[in-house]
């Protein structure tokens, strides 16, 4: 086959499959997108030494309109073991209360 024929055939297919610029600009509007995510949450508390890591997993949902969008995200934090911290408490004699937590959520 001649190289020119192959080149012309390829350009013809690209022209047929390509959308006009106006259609590409509006392609993202009025759509719903879902996704998942994972990562590491690094934290420190007054009762721990140094930084500690916890695994996170979550998802997000994007709803697009004509001129704006709404993004909703959710994360679940899974701590490796029971973690403690201290919060102010005027009732106790020390003024601090130790709390224990094993998971967390972020919306």
CORHU-V457569 format. One record per helix or strand. SS is the DSSP state (a for helix, b for strand). FROM is the first residue (numbers start at 0). TO is the last residue. If there is no record, write none. Layout:
BEGIN
((SS;FROM;TO) (SS;FROM;TO))
END
This chain:
BEGIN
((a;2;16) (a;20;24) (b;31;42) (b;51;63) (b;68;87) (b;95;105))
END
